[in-house]
Amino acid sequence: MSTTPTIETLHQKWIEAFNSHDLDAHVALYTEDAMMFGAIPELVLGREAIKTYFGGRGPKVHVAKYPLPHIVMLKEDVAATAAHVDFADGDTPMPYRLTWMLVKKDGNWRIAQHHGSPRG
């Protein structure tokens, strides 16, 4: 499993896994019971469902730009983040808003809640 001792490390590994389309590495960055609202109306629950969701994206979809998000530490081991992310499908821009609720377990940060929505 991926080592993510800092939020910055989690952020970088998420981008790397997303862009390489490595679904196993990608979903390992989420808690087992994570929940996600993505580009579909349904709430996606758990790693396997999140893996299926990300497995459905096109082969050219990638993170074009995802600066380190704004981070609010709610507790020592709980954080909320928010950022504008520029995804792209090939050369076609797909600007999004992305928020995460993060938890630190066993020394590693994981995504417990993920919300992404198009910005326009």
Secondary structure per residue as TSV (DSSP state, phi and psi in degrees):
chain	resnum	aa	ss	phi	psi
A	1	M	-	360.0	149.8
A	2	S	-	-69.6	136.2
A	3	T	-	-90.2	123.9
A	4	T	-	-137.2	72.6
A	5	P	-	-70.7	-17.0
A	6	T	S	-128.2	158.5
A	7	I	H	-63.8	-35.6
A	8	E	H	-61.8	-40.6
A	9	T	H	-65.1	-44.8
A	10	L	H	-57.7	-47.0
A	11	H	H	-57.3	-48.6
A	12	Q	H	-65.4	-42.1
A	13	K	H	-68.2	-32.0
A	14	W	H	-64.0	-46.6
A	15	I	H	-61.0	-46.3
A	16	E	H	-60.6	-46.2
A	17	A	H	-66.6	-41.2
A	18	F	H	-61.0	-49.1
A	19	N	H	-71.0	-26.7
A	20	S	H	-87.6	-6.2
A	21	H	T	59.4	31.9
A	22	D	-	-87.4	91.2
A	23	L	H	-63.2	-37.3
A	24	D	H	-65.5	-45.0
A	25	A	H	-64.9	-36.6
A	26	H	H	-64.1	-54.1
A	27	V	H	-72.9	-17.9
A	28	A	T	-65.9	-15.5
A	29	L	T	-85.0	-0.9
A	30	Y	E	-107.4	153.8
A	31	T	E	-68.8	158.7
A	32	E	E	-57.0	-36.5
A	33	D	E	-105.0	25.7
A	34	A	E	-58.4	153.9
A	35	M	E	-125.4	148.1
A	36	M	E	-147.6	134.2
A	37	F	E	-106.1	119.4
A	38	G	-	-114.7	-139.0
A	39	A	S	-86.3	11.7
A	40	I	S	-120.0	158.4
A	41	P	S	-73.0	-20.0
A	42	E	S	-79.9	149.2
A	43	L	E	-79.0	128.2
A	44	V	E	-99.7	126.1
A	45	L	E	-121.2	124.8
A	46	G	S	89.0	157.4
A	47	R	H	-57.8	-44.0
A	48	E	H	-63.4	-41.6
A	49	A	H	-67.7	-37.2
A	50	I	H	-65.9	-39.0
A	51	K	H	-61.0	-44.7
A	52	T	H	-61.5	-43.3
A	53	Y	H	-58.2	-53.5
A	54	F	H	-69.5	-25.8
A	55	G	H	-67.4	-17.9
A	56	G	T	-87.7	-1.3
A	57	R	S	-80.2	156.7
A	58	G	-	-67.3	156.6
A	59	P	T	-66.8	-17.4
A	60	K	T	-100.2	-0.1
A	61	V	E	-73.8	129.3
A	62	H	E	-152.5	165.7
A	63	V	E	-83.0	117.1
A	64	A	E	-85.8	-37.6
A	65	K	E	-157.4	124.7
A	66	Y	-	-144.4	87.0
A	67	P	-	-66.0	158.7
A	68	L	-	-52.8	127.1
A	69	P	-	-70.8	165.5
A	70	H	E	-69.5	132.5
A	71	I	E	-120.2	130.6
A	72	V	E	-117.3	118.1
A	73	M	E	-82.9	113.7
A	74	L	E	-85.9	-34.6
A	75	K	E	-148.9	176.7
A	76	E	T	-59.4	-30.7
A	77	D	T	-120.6	20.3
A	78	V	E	-139.3	130.2
A	79	A	E	-140.9	152.0
A	80	A	E	-116.1	141.2
A	81	T	E	-130.4	156.3
A	82	A	E	-151.4	139.3
A	83	A	E	-160.6	159.8
A	84	H	E	-91.1	130.8
A	85	V	E	-121.9	135.1
A	86	D	E	-103.1	99.9
A	87	F	E	-86.5	165.9
A	88	A	E	-149.2	148.8
A	89	D	E	-110.0	94.4
A	90	G	T	67.9	-118.3
A	91	D	T	-97.8	-1.1
A	92	T	E	-86.4	115.8
A	93	P	E	-64.9	146.0
A	94	M	E	-137.2	79.2
A	95	P	E	-73.3	134.1
A	96	Y	E	-131.7	160.1
A	97	R	E	-103.4	138.0
A	98	L	E	-135.1	129.6
A	99	T	E	-126.7	144.9
A	100	W	E	-131.0	146.3
A	101	M	E	-108.8	123.1
A	102	L	E	-112.9	147.2
A	103	V	E	-130.7	146.9
A	104	K	E	-107.5	119.6
A	105	K	E	-129.6	133.3
A	106	D	T	53.0	36.2
A	107	G	T	82.8	2.5
A	108	N	E	-124.7	137.7
A	109	W	E	-79.9	138.5
A	110	R	E	-136.8	155.4
A	111	I	E	-88.0	120.2
A	112	A	E	-98.7	-28.6
A	113	Q	E	-143.1	134.4
A	114	H	E	-133.7	129.6
A	115	H	E	-132.2	128.0
A	116	G	E	-129.7	135.7
A	117	S	E	-145.1	144.1
A	118	P	E	-62.0	145.1
A	119	R	-	-111.9	147.0
A	120	G	-	-142.0	360.0
